Amino acid sequence: LLELFHKHNIKATFFITGYYAEHEPEDVKRIAQAGHEIACHGYEHHYRGREFDVEADVKRGKEALERISGVPVKGFRAPQAQYSQRLLQAVAQAGFVYDSSLHPAWLPGYYNHSSLPLGIHQPLSGAELKEIPVAVMPLTRLPIVWMFMRNMGVWYTQLGVSGLVKRGICPNLYFHSWEFTEMKSRNVPWYFTRRTGEPFLKMLEKFIVLNKEKGRAFVRLGKMV
């Protein structure tokens, strides 16, 4: 993935957990040294339905990443996009400049934020924290990132991106590092692992080339606020 970004002169944002940073510090340093933005994904990757100390996890994750990377960490994204007012308060109190946990989509069992803004906004009154929502289809509010791009194809994500651009919104796309490794687990639904590994890397490159031909630039999230 780093080689692909280097090939196309792209600087991206990597959301990393503090736990991973402490166990694989050289990976974090390599990403930072390549000019990419280091952002926080919490300390642990807490899953839905699991009780944990949000405030402590957010703070601990930021401190670990800054200590290991040697650079200020300005952005936060919650694991599984677990967006809430409590989370936003914790992120603001920890000193982050922006949050990117909001997936303003409608997907039963996962996201139900279809009434919230598509573009960058301030989610808390009296706080400077900015929210950079994840890109979705502007009309249907269906997701267009990670497994949705892998399963539906580049054309599908491109359709959503074009719709957002026409509305003056800079699309915020994300993918998981494991998606670029071939996955054949029998313990998850087929659509979670379909086209992982090299096929998805080729899809992403196709998407990059297509948008560069349209004169669009790829930037780190920190540059958007």
C-alpha positions as CSV (number, residue, x, y, z in Angstrom):
1,L,0.0,0.0,0.0
2,L,2.8,2.4,0.8
3,E,4.4,1.5,-2.5
4,L,1.2,2.3,-4.3
5,F,0.9,5.7,-2.6
6,H,4.6,6.5,-3.4
7,K,4.1,5.5,-7.0
8,H,1.2,8.0,-7.4
9,N,2.7,10.6,-5.1
10,I,-0.2,10.4,-2.6
11,K,0.0,11.3,1.1
12,A,-2.8,9.6,3.1
13,T,-4.0,9.4,6.7
14,F,-3.4,6.2,8.7
15,F,-5.7,5.6,11.7
16,I,-3.7,3.4,14.0
17,T,-4.4,2.0,17.5
18,G,-2.1,2.8,20.3
19,Y,-1.8,-0.9,21.1
20,Y,-0.6,-1.6,17.5
21,A,1.9,1.3,17.7
22,E,3.4,-0.1,20.9
23,H,3.8,-3.6,19.4
24,E,4.9,-2.6,15.9
25,P,6.6,0.8,16.4
26,E,8.7,0.5,13.2
27,D,5.6,0.3,11.1
28,V,4.3,3.6,12.6
29,K,7.7,5.3,12.1
30,R,7.9,4.1,8.5
31,I,4.5,5.5,7.7
32,A,5.3,8.9,9.3
33,Q,8.7,9.1,7.6
34,A,7.0,8.6,4.3
35,G,5.0,11.8,4.9
36,H,1.7,10.3,5.7
37,E,-0.5,11.6,8.6
38,I,-0.6,9.5,11.7
39,A,-4.1,9.6,13.3
40,C,-5.6,7.8,16.3
41,H,-8.0,4.8,16.2
42,G,-8.2,4.6,20.0
43,Y,-5.8,2.6,22.2
44,E,-7.6,-0.8,21.7
45,H,-9.9,-1.7,18.9
46,H,-13.1,-1.9,21.0
47,Y,-16.1,-3.6,19.3
48,R,-19.8,-2.7,19.4
49,G,-21.5,-3.8,22.6
50,R,-18.4,-3.9,24.7
51,E,-18.2,-1.6,27.7
52,F,-15.0,0.4,28.1
53,D,-13.7,3.7,29.4
54,V,-14.0,5.9,26.3
55,E,-12.2,8.9,27.8
56,A,-9.2,6.9,29.0
57,D,-8.9,4.9,25.8
58,V,-8.9,8.0,23.6
59,K,-6.3,9.8,25.7
60,R,-4.1,6.7,26.0
61,G,-4.2,6.1,22.2
62,K,-3.1,9.6,21.4
63,E,-0.3,9.6,23.9
64,A,1.1,6.3,22.6
65,L,1.0,7.4,19.0
66,E,2.7,10.7,19.6
67,R,5.4,9.1,21.7
68,I,6.2,6.5,19.1
69,S,5.8,8.5,15.9
70,G,7.3,11.7,17.2
71,V,4.6,13.9,15.5
72,P,1.5,15.6,16.8
73,V,-1.7,13.5,16.4
74,K,-4.6,15.7,15.3
75,G,-7.2,13.3,14.1
76,F,-9.4,10.5,15.6
77,R,-11.6,7.8,14.2
78,A,-13.5,5.4,16.5
79,P,-13.3,1.7,15.9
80,Q,-16.4,0.6,13.9
81,A,-17.3,4.2,13.6
82,Q,-18.9,4.2,17.0
83,Y,-20.1,7.8,16.8
84,S,-21.7,9.4,19.9
85,Q,-21.8,12.6,21.9
86,R,-19.7,11.0,24.7
87,L,-17.1,10.1,22.1
88,L,-17.0,13.6,20.7
89,Q,-16.6,15.1,24.1
90,A,-13.7,12.8,24.9
91,V,-12.0,13.5,21.6
92,A,-12.3,17.3,22.1
93,Q,-11.0,17.1,25.7
94,A,-8.0,15.0,24.5
95,G,-7.0,17.9,22.3
96,F,-7.8,16.5,18.8
97,V,-8.4,18.9,16.0
98,Y,-10.8,16.7,14.1
99,D,-12.9,13.6,14.4
100,S,-13.8,11.3,11.5
101,S,-16.0,8.7,13.3
102,L,-19.3,9.8,11.6
103,H,-20.5,7.5,8.9
104,P,-23.7,9.5,7.8
105,A,-25.2,6.3,6.3
106,W,-28.2,4.2,6.6
107,L,-27.3,0.5,7.1
108,P,-29.4,-1.6,9.5
109,G,-27.4,-2.9,12.4
110,Y,-24.4,-0.7,11.7
111,Y,-25.2,3.0,10.9
112,N,-28.3,5.1,11.4
113,H,-27.0,8.6,10.9
114,S,-28.6,9.4,7.6
115,S,-30.0,12.7,8.9
116,L,-26.6,14.1,9.8
117,P,-24.5,16.4,7.6
118,L,-22.4,15.0,4.7
119,G,-19.8,17.8,4.8
120,I,-17.3,19.1,7.4
121,H,-19.0,20.7,10.4
122,Q,-18.6,21.4,14.1
123,P,-20.4,18.6,16.0
124,L,-20.2,20.2,19.4
125,S,-21.3,23.7,20.4
126,G,-18.6,25.7,22.1
127,A,-15.8,23.5,20.9
128,E,-13.4,23.9,18.0
129,L,-13.5,20.2,17.1
130,K,-14.3,19.6,13.4
131,E,-16.1,16.5,12.1
132,I,-15.0,15.0,8.7
133,P,-17.8,12.5,7.8
134,V,-17.0,9.4,5.8
135,A,-18.2,9.5,2.2
136,V,-21.6,7.9,1.3
137,M,-24.0,8.1,-1.6
138,P,-25.4,11.6,-1.2
139,L,-29.1,10.6,-2.0
140,T,-29.5,7.1,-0.7
141,R,-26.9,7.5,2.1
142,L,-25.6,4.0,1.4
143,P,-21.9,3.3,2.2
144,I,-19.3,3.5,-0.7
145,V,-16.1,2.6,1.1
146,W,-14.2,-0.6,2.1
147,M,-16.1,-3.8,1.4
148,F,-18.7,-1.9,-0.5
149,M,-16.1,-0.8,-3.1
150,R,-14.7,-4.4,-3.2
151,N,-18.1,-5.9,-3.8
152,M,-19.8,-3.3,-6.0
153,G,-16.8,-2.2,-8.0
154,V,-14.9,1.0,-8.7
155,W,-17.8,2.4,-10.7
156,Y,-20.1,2.3,-7.6
157,T,-17.6,4.2,-5.4
158,Q,-16.9,6.6,-8.3
159,L,-20.6,7.4,-8.6
160,G,-20.8,8.4,-5.0
161,V,-17.6,10.4,-5.2
162,S,-18.9,12.3,-8.2
163,G,-22.2,13.1,-6.5
164,L,-20.4,14.5,-3.5
165,V,-18.0,16.6,-5.5
166,K,-20.9,18.1,-7.4
167,R,-22.3,19.2,-4.1
168,G,-19.0,20.8,-3.1
169,I,-18.1,18.1,-0.6
170,C,-14.6,16.6,-0.5
171,P,-15.1,12.8,-0.2
172,N,-13.5,11.1,2.7
173,L,-12.7,7.5,1.8
174,Y,-11.3,4.8,4.1
175,F,-10.2,1.2,3.8
176,H,-8.7,-1.3,6.3
177,S,-5.1,-2.5,6.0
178,W,-6.3,-6.2,6.2
179,E,-8.3,-5.7,3.0
180,F,-5.0,-5.6,1.0
181,T,-4.1,-9.1,2.3
182,E,-5.8,-12.1,0.8
183,M,-8.4,-13.3,3.3
184,K,-10.1,-16.7,3.1
185,S,-11.6,-17.1,6.5
186,R,-14.7,-19.4,6.8
187,N,-15.8,-17.7,10.0
188,V,-17.2,-14.5,8.4
189,P,-19.6,-13.9,5.5
190,W,-18.2,-14.2,2.0
191,Y,-18.7,-10.5,1.2
192,F,-16.3,-9.5,4.0
193,T,-13.4,-11.3,2.3
194,R,-14.3,-11.0,-1.4
195,R,-11.6,-9.4,-3.6
196,T,-9.2,-8.9,-0.7
197,G,-5.5,-8.8,-1.4
198,E,-4.0,-8.1,-4.8
199,P,-7.4,-7.7,-6.5
200,F,-8.3,-4.8,-4.2
201,L,-5.0,-3.2,-4.6
202,K,-5.5,-3.1,-8.3
203,M,-9.0,-1.7,-7.8
204,L,-7.7,1.1,-5.6
205,E,-5.0,1.9,-8.2
206,K,-7.7,2.1,-10.9
207,F,-9.7,4.4,-8.7
208,I,-6.7,6.6,-8.1
209,V,-5.8,6.9,-11.8
210,L,-9.4,7.6,-12.8
211,N,-9.7,10.5,-10.4
212,K,-6.3,11.9,-11.1
213,E,-7.3,12.0,-14.8
214,K,-10.2,14.1,-13.7
215,G,-7.8,16.6,-12.1
216,R,-8.7,15.6,-8.5
217,A,-6.1,15.5,-5.7
218,F,-5.7,13.1,-2.8
219,V,-4.9,14.8,0.5
220,R,-4.5,13.9,4.2
221,L,-7.5,14.6,6.3
222,G,-5.6,17.0,8.4
223,K,-5.3,19.2,5.3
224,M,-9.0,19.5,5.1
225,V,-9.6,21.4,8.3
